[in-house]
Amino acid sequence: MPANSPGQHRKQQSLISQRVNQIPPSGIRRFFDLLASMEGVISLGIGEPDCATPWHIREAAIYAMEKGYTMYTSNLGMPELRQELSRYLKDKCNIVYDPNGEILITVGVSEALDLVMRGLLEPGDEVIMPDPCYVSYPACVILAGGVPVMVPTTQEDNFEISATDIEARVTNKTKIILIGYPANPTGAVIGKEKLTQIAEVAQRYQLLVIYDEIYAKLVYGVEHTCFATLPGMKERTILLSGFSKAYAMTGWRIGYAAANREIIAAMTKIHQYTLLCVPIMAQVAAIEALKSGEASTTEMVNEYNRRRRVMVKGLNDIGLPCFEPRGAFYAFPSIKGTGMTSEEFSERLLIEEKVAVVPGTAFGKCGEGYVRCCYATSLADIEEALSRMKRFADKYKKKG
Ligand SMILES: Cc1ncc(COP(=O)(O)O)c(C=O)c1O
C-alpha cells in the first residue's frame, strides 16, 4: 500500500479513541476480578445490599410477565411509574415534578449520569466535584468531552465539600457542580446549611448542580436534604436517583432523572437513540417499590445501622481510625498507620487474610491512605473480617 493511501495513517494511531484511552478501568472491578479467582474471601468490597429484592417487588414483576408485559414502553418510562415518582417526590421532599416532561426513567443512575453529561457539556466545559468521589463521576465527564475539576475533601472536614473550595475553582469554563451525599466512598452526609452555601455559589455563577441522591434513604440519625428544594434550586438542579440501594434492586438496572423540561428533553433524545427504554419488568417492579416498599427499606436501614456501629467501632478498636459515616453503607478508615499505600494494603489484605476492601485511590487522589469497607454484608462476616483485619494490622504496625 502506498505511504499516503487512505487508511495508511491509521496504522500509526491507536484504534481506541483518546477519550476512552484517557480513563483508567474502574479500580473497583480490578479487585473483583482478583477476588473471583480466590476461595474463602469475605468481601467488604462491592457496594450493594447483601439481600435479594423484597419478595413483593419480585412478585409484581413475575406477575407482570405472566400477564404479557414484555414490550417496549414510552421512551420516558411508563406513565404510571412517572406518576408514582412525581407523587413520591411531592410526599417525601415537597417538590413537584411534572410526570409528563420533567421525569425520565433511566437504566440506573449510571445511565442518567452519562446522559446528563452528554446532554449538557461542550468540549472543555468544566465540572466541579469532590475528591474522593464515585468512580463514574469523572469518567462520565471525560467521556462527554468535559474536564473534571476535583475539590479535595478531608477526614478533618468529615469529607464534606465546601462552598468556598468550590468557588475557588470556578472559571469561565465551569458549567456544573456534581455532588451526591450521602457519599460513596466515605459515607459522609452534608447538612442543609452547607448545601445552602453551595446553592448560593451555583446561583452566583449561573451553574447547574447535578445531585446524586441514590443513598438518600440510607441515613442514620440525620436528615437528608433534597438539594432541589433549596431556594431557587429546582430550575438549576438535575436530581438523579434510583432503586438499586434503597430497595436492594441493583440487578434490575433502574433509576431516574428529574429536572426542567429542556434538560429532560435533551437527555431523552440520547436515551431514545441508545437505550430506547428501561426494561418493562424493572419498571413494574419499581412501581411496586414506590407503592409498598417503605417498610422493607426501613427494615434494611435499621439492619445497616446495626452493622455500621459494629464496623466503625471495630475499625477504631483495631487502630484504623474511622470517622463516623452517617449515610450509605460504607466505612472509610485511615490505614496510614500501617505505612502502606491504599493499593498495597488492599492487595496484601486480600492475599494474606482473604478480606476484600477497595483502595481509597480508586475514588481519587485524596483517597490515598484510606480504604472503603462496605458493611452491607452479614454481621457474622463483618465480625470475622474485623478479626482478620486486626491480625493483619497488628502484624504491619509492629513491623513499622
Ligand atoms: C454514588 C453512586 N451513584 C450511582 C451509582 C450507580 O447506581 P445505579 O445502580 O443506579 O446505576 C452508584 C453505585 O454504586 C453510586 O455509588
The ligand as a Gaussian input file, in Angstrom:
#p B3LYP/6-31G(d) Opt

LIG

0 1
 C      -22.917000       7.365000      44.270000
 C      -23.427000       6.384000      43.274000
 N      -24.127000       6.842000      42.236000
 C      -24.595000       5.989000      41.289000
 C      -24.364000       4.634000      41.374000
 C      -24.912000       3.742000      40.277000
 O      -26.161000       3.305000      40.644000
 P      -27.157000       2.533000      39.691000
 O      -27.170000       1.111000      40.147000
 O      -28.483000       3.216000      39.905000
 O      -26.677000       2.678000      38.297000
 C      -23.656000       4.116000      42.457000
 C      -23.389000       2.673000      42.564000
 O      -22.625000       2.195000      43.377000
 C      -23.177000       5.015000      43.433000
 O      -22.486000       4.596000      44.497000

